[in-house]
Amino acid sequence: MMSEIAISLTNISKCYRRYNRPIDRLKEIVLPGKSRAQAFWALRDINLEVIRGETLGIVGQNGSGKSTLLQIIAGTLTPTTGEVWVNGRVSALLELGSGFNPEFTGRQNVFFNGQILGLSREEIEAKFDSIAAFADIGDFLDQPVKTYSSGMVVRLAFAVVANIDPTILIVDEALAVGDARFQARCMKRIRQLKEQGVTILFVSHDSASVKMLCNRVALMNYGSIIEVGTPKTVIDHYIALLSSENTRNNQEILSPRKRLELNQENQSYRKTDCFQKHRHGNQLAVINDVNILNANNRQVKTIETGSSFQVLLRLQVKAKLSDLVIGISIRNLMGLVMYGTNTKLMNCQLPKSDIGQTVSVRFQLPCYLHKGVYTVTVGIHSEEGLSYDWIDDLAVFEVVNGNHCEGVVDLNPIIKVDVETNDVLCLMS
């Protein structure tokens, strides 16, 4: 039975000693015998089992003990009481940059962290190219980490923990630091690890991601686990808890996903390099570029719910082709296809193309999507289905201003209310 368990926690508690004033700590040392500290229990009697291969979400308001619990499971904190049993190699992305020496280069930190996680130098060298490609921070890899932006730090940290073949992956809210494209890449890697049977602990304030990714969810409050159950049931309870009178001051954790940050490293990002490994086809026609445009033909990274936008795709033909079909697929961060279509389905017949010819195709779409981050996958194939070129998640955009509904789409309803009186029926809309 224990072979089926990845993590077992029995009566885990964690107590910290807090002092009202710094001098109280000194007085306690100089004048022993009288405690001047206050006991603060960050965790109280946590009992939890995680099945091998399960993805467990952990939610709770700020200060509920989530990060403390993850650090105990990862082995970076020791519980005050209780027993921890972990079966497998643990990779953890906890606090931003934890485990990195700021004076050392990114390359040096990759090797140090890999060795801490149990890999030999030869194993790290074999995986180094994959780690560097995933992090995609260019020449900064050989610069001291103290020169990195927060986005670069989390890119490198996630690249290490996600590419060393973990059996248990722990991901805290650190991914919220990254930009939209990085979040999409990370969520795709997490889904791949899940499909490979990796046990995952996933902490996030993004309720939609927790619902779609996790098998079960644990709700924490004031250092205790108060509920474990299905994602929908627990998330509904979590939202109700946040809305209650006692947690009114914590409503900020439900704020929309941080807006797309165009940091220096993001602007220099080359999408064709990053997604090369997700490309297939015989290359008789090649996708050169994909851009997201607004209704005024300006390239954008964000789109407002209720507006219209365009997906502009440019391709180059490498042979004489008379049966081109071009399609797009819009997915959310969990890989769920929100919408997909192609020129054949839309009865749009493309002209015959000759060698070296460039073709531009523009898909004009209304935005009914709810707020969130989305990716665009593009493909070219023949009418019989022969793939010429296909690239996953080539473009990324964020939808904003969807604050008056839940779910994945905004259907923009019209509400009409009938008010009956003794004499008159009034219609209000």
N, C-alpha and C positions, 0 to 999 in steps of 0.2 A: 504493500500500500504506500509506503514512504517513497518508493521509486516514482510514484505519480505526483508527488508533492515537490514543487520547486522552492517554495518559501513557507516556513512555519514560524509563527510568532506566538509565544505563550506568556501571557501576563506581563507584557512589556510596559515599563514605566520609565520616564526620564525626568529627573529633578535637577534644577539649577539653583544655585545660591545667589541671591540678589541683595545688593547693598543700596541703601538710600543715598549714601554719600561715599565718595572714594576713601575718605579718611576712616570710615568705619572698618574697612578691610584692614587698614594698617593697625588700628586699635586692637582688632581681634588677634593679630599676630603678636603685638607687643604685650598685650594684656590677655593671655589665654584664660580660658575658663568660662568666658561669657560670649555666647554667640550673638553677633550683631547682624546676622544675615537673615533674610526672609526666604523661605522655600517656595520655589515656583515649579509646579509640575507641568512640564510641557506635554507629557504623555501620561495617560492613566490607564493601566490594565488593558493593553491592546492584545487581542487574540484574533489571529487571522491566518488562514491557509490559502496559498495560491497554487493552483494546479499547473503542472508542467504544460507549456504551450498556451496558457491562458493570457489574455490581455485584460488586465485589471485597471480600471480608471480610479483615481483618487481625487475627490473634490472636497471643497470646504473653503470657508472664508479665510482671509488673511489672518495668520496667527492661530489657526486651528491645529497645527502640529504636523502638517503634511511633510514639510521639508525635513523636520527632525526625524520622522519615521523613516523616510527614504535614506537618510544618512546612517541610521542604525542598520538598515538592511544592507546598505553598501559597505558597511564596516568602518566608516569614517567616524562614527560616534559609538560609544559604549553605553548600553542601557543601565539605568540605576538598578532596576530589578527586572527579572524575566529572562527568558531563553530565546535565542535567535538561531534558526536552523536554515541554511541556504544551500541548495544542491545545484551547483553549476558555477560557471565563470560569470561574474557580474561586470557589466559595463554600465557606468552611471554618468549621466549628464546632469549635474546638480547646480550649484551656484556658478554664476558666470566666471569662467576662467579658473575654477577650483582645480588644483593639481598642476597648474602651469606656473613655472618660474618666470617672472616678468623679465629677468635679466638675460635669459637664454633665448635663442632663436626658436621659431616655430618648428624647424626641423629637429632641433635638439629635444624640444618638449615632446614631439611625437615619439621619439625613441624612449625617453624616460617614462612617459605614460604607458607605452606599450609594455615595457618591462615590469612596471608596477602591476599591470593587469595580467601578468603571467606569461608573456610572449618572450621568446628568445630574440636576440638581435637578428638572426637569420630570418625568422618569421616576420619581424617588423619590416625588414628590407624587402621581403617578397610582397608585402602589402602596401609599401610606402607610396608607390605610384598611384594606387587607387585612392589612398587617403589624400594625397596632394591634389588629385583631380577633383575629388568631391569638395574639398575645402575651397579650391579655386581662388586663392588669394595671391597668385602670381609670385613676384619677386619678394613679397613680404615674408614668404616662408623662411627666408634666410636673414630676416631682421629680428631684433629682440621683440618679444611679445609686448613689452611695455609701449612700443610704438603703434600697436594695433588699435583699431577702433573696436567698440564692443561687438559690432557685427562680425568682424574678422575673428575675434576670439571664439565666439560661439560657432562659427563655421568650422574652425580647426578642431574645436573640442568635439563637436558632433561627428566630424569626419573620422576621428580616432575611435570613438566608442561604437560607431555603427559599422566599422569595417574590420573588426578584429574577431569576427565569428563568435559573438557572445551567446551564451545559453540563457542569460537573463539580462534584459535591457531596462534600465531605469531612466526615465526622461522627466525632468522637472520642468517648470514653466520657462526655462531658459530659452526655449525656441521662440518665445514671443519677442525676443530682441532682434531676431533676423528680419530681413525684408520679405516681401511676398514671394519672390522667386525662390529664396532660400527655404521658406516654410514649405512650399510645394515640393521641393526636392527632398526635404527631410521626411515629410509625411509619406512620400512615395517609398523611401527607403524603409520606414517603419512598417509599411504594409508588406513589403517584401520579406522583412524579418519575421513578421507575423505568419506569413504563408509558409515560411521555412520551419515553423514550430518553435520559435524563440518565445520565451516567457517575457511579457512586457508589463512594466508598471508605468502608467501614463498619468501624469498630473498636469491638469490644464484648467483654465477658467473658461475655455471655449467649449460650451456645453454641446454644441453641434458635433464637434470633432470627437468628444468623449462618447456621445451616443452612437456614432457610426463606427468607431474603431474598437470599442471595448466589448468584451463578453459580459463582464460584471462591473459594478461600480461600488466603491466604498465611500460613504459620506462621513467626514470628520467634523467635529465641533468641540471646541474647548479641550483639545487633547484626547478625545475619545472617539472611537468609531461608533456612530449611533445607528448606522444602517448599512447593510450590504445586500444588493439585489440587482435586478435588471436595470440597464441604463436609463430607460424612460422613467421608471418608477423613482429611482434615486435622484435623477436630475430634477424631476418635478418637485420632489421634497426639498432638494437643495435650493431651488428658486423660491419656493415658499418660505424657507428659512431666511433667505436673504431679504425677503419682503416683510418679514415680521418686525414688530416694534423693537425687539432687542438687538437687531442687526441692521438697523436703518443706516448707521454710520459707515457700513461696509459696502454700500451699493456701488461704489466705484469699481469693484472688481467685475461688474457686469458691463462695463463700458465697452464700446465697440473695439474691434481689433485695431491695434495701433496702426496709424496711417503709414502707407508705404514711404519708407525713408530712402531717399536717393543719396546715399553716402558715396564717398569717393570710390570704394571698391565695387559698388553696385553699378555705377555709371560705366566702369571699364569692363563690365562683365560681357563675355562673349557666349551667347546662347548656343551657337552651333558647336562650339568646342565641348560645352558641358553635356549636351544631350546627344553627342555622337553615338554613344553606345546604345541608345534607344532608337536607332535609325535602321531601317531595312528597305529593301527594294533593289531592282536591277539597275537603277540610275539612268534609264533611258530618258527620263525627265527628272530634273533635280529642283528641289525647293531651295530657293536662294534666301528668302526673307519673308517674315510675317510681322505685320504691325497692327496695333489696335488704334483706330481712329475714332474721333467723335463725329457728330453730324456735320461739323464744319471742316472736315478733312484734316484736322490737326491730330498728330500723334499724342496719345494720352496713356497714363498708367492707371487712372481711376475713372470710373463711370458711375453716374448717379442712377439709382433705381428710377424707372419711369422715362428715362431718356432713350435715345437711340445711339447705336454705335456701329462700327464697321470693322470687319476683319479683312485686311488687304494682304493677299498672298501673291508673291512673285516667284515664277519658276522659269527655268531654262530647259529647252528641249534639246536632247542629244541625238535624236533620230527622227525619221519621218513617222509621225504618229497621227492617226485619224480617229482615235477612240479615247481621247483623254477624259477622265472623270476626276474632278477635284473636290475634296470634301474636308470638312472641319468637325471637330468634336470638342465641346466645352465641358470641362470636368471641375468638380470642386476638389478641395484638398484631400479628401478621402478617396479620390479616384472615381467617384460616381459620375456617370455621364448625365449632365443636365440637359444637353441638347446636341444633336448631331444631324448633319445633312450633307448632301453632295450635289453636284451639278446635274447628275442623272436623275436623282430623286426629284429635283426641282424642274425637270424637263428643260434644262438649259443645254443646248447643243453647242459644244465648243468647235471652233473652226479647225480644219486640218493644220497641223504645225510642221514646220520644216526644221532641219538641223540648225542649231544656233539661235533659233528664235526665242524671244522672251515673251512670256505671257503673264498678264496680271489679272487676277480674279478678285472681285470685291463682294463680300457677303455683307449686306446691310440688315441689321437686326434691331428689334426693340429690346430693351433691357427690362425683363420682368424678374430678374434674379434678385434674391434677397442679399443683404450685405454679406461680404465674405471675399475670399481670395479664390480665383479661378484660373485654370490653365487652358490653353488651346492646343490641341493636337491636330496636325494637318497631314493629309495624304493625297497621293496621286496614283491612280491605277487605271487599268483598261476597263472596258465595259464588261469583259469576262472575269474581272477580278484580279488580274495579274498586277502585282505591286510594282510601280515604278520608283516611288519614294514615299517614305512615311517617317515622321519624326514626332515622338511623344513630347507633350508639354513644351512646345517651342516658344510660346508666348504666354505671359502672365499678366493678369489685370485684377484690380480690386473694385468691388462694387460698394458704394457708400450710400448713406442717407436712407437705408431701409430700416427705419426704426419703429414703424407702426404695425409690424406683423411678425409672425414666427414662421419657421419652415425654410424651404430652399427657394421658393419663388414668391414674388409679390404680385398677386392677381388684381390688385387695385380695385377692390370692390366698391360699389355704391351702396350706402346704408340708407334705407328708408324706414321711418317709424310712423306707425298709425296710432293716433291718439283719439280715442272715442270719448265724446261727452254726451250729455243727455240730448243735445240738439244737433251737434255738428260733428262730422268726421274730418279731422285735420290731417293733412299729409305734410310731413317735414322730411327734407333730405339735405 
